[in-house]
Structures are given as structure tokens and as C-alpha cells.
Amino acid sequence: MLQSAGNIVIMAVLFVLLALGTGERVSRWLTARPGRIALITGVILITVGVFTVLYRDVRILARRELIWYPVLWS
């Protein structure tokens, strides 16, 4: 549970840093065509979703000792 909250915080901080760090030029480029924002949002959602599913499935298989997966605590 705590790790999930940490992952959410890390993603939020990265988003804020990217938004502040890229400046007005990127903001104007993204808002010039709404399809750009939709495309980037879709890619991010798919990437995070695939990571989450694979991460959870791989851990379940590792806990059942079907595959090896590095864990900190048993």
C-alpha cells in the first residue's frame, strides 16, 4: 500500500517538474492542437497500465514460486 502511494507521489512530482521545467513554449505547442495532448495522455495511460499489470502479475507468479523475482522481504 505504501509503495503504491509512493509511486503516485513520484508520478505527480515528475509531472509537475516537467510542466514547470519545459516552459511556455511546450505549453503553447501542446495547446495548438488538442490531439497532441490526447495522444500524450493516451500513451502515458497505456504505459502506466501495462507496467502496473505486468508488475502485479509477475509478483503474483513469484510469490507462488513459479518464476524468480527479486523481493526485499519474504
N, C-alpha and C positions, 0 to 999 in steps of 0.2 A: 504494500500500500504506500509506504513512504517513498519507495523508488518511483512509483508511478507519479506521485506528486512532484518529486524532483525532476522527472522527465518533462512534465508540463511546465514547470518553472523555467527550465533550461530552454525549452522551445519558445516561451514567451519572451525571455530575455534576448534570445537570438533575434527574434522578430523585431523587438524594439531597437536593438543595436543596428540591425540592417536598415530599418526605417529612418533612424536618425543619421546614420553614417553615410547613406547614399545621397542624401541631399535632395534639393528641389528638382534637379534635372531628371532624375529617375522617376520621381513622382509625376512630373508632367508627362514623361514618356508613357508611363503606365495608364494615366487617365486620358490620354489622347484617343485611345481605342479601348473600350471596355472589355473586349475579347481578350486582351493581354492579361488583365487581372484575373479573369475567369480561367484562363489557361494555366497561369502560375498557381492559382489556388487549387485547381484540379490536380495538377502534378504533385503539389505538396501533400494533399489529402491522400492520394493514391500511394505515394511513397511512405508516408507515416503509417497508413493502414497495412500495407504489405509488411513493413518492418514489425508492426505490432503482432500481426497474425503469425509470422514466421518465428518471432521471438517467443511468443507464448507456446506455440506448437512444439518448437524444439525443446523448450524447457520441460514440457509435459512428457515428451519422449525420453528425455534424460532422467527425469525422476522415476520413470518406470524401468530404467536401466536398459533401454533398447538401443540407445546411442550414448556416446560420451559428450558431455557438455561441461565446461568449466563452471563450477559453482563455488561461492565463498563459504557457505555453511551447508552442512548436510541436512 
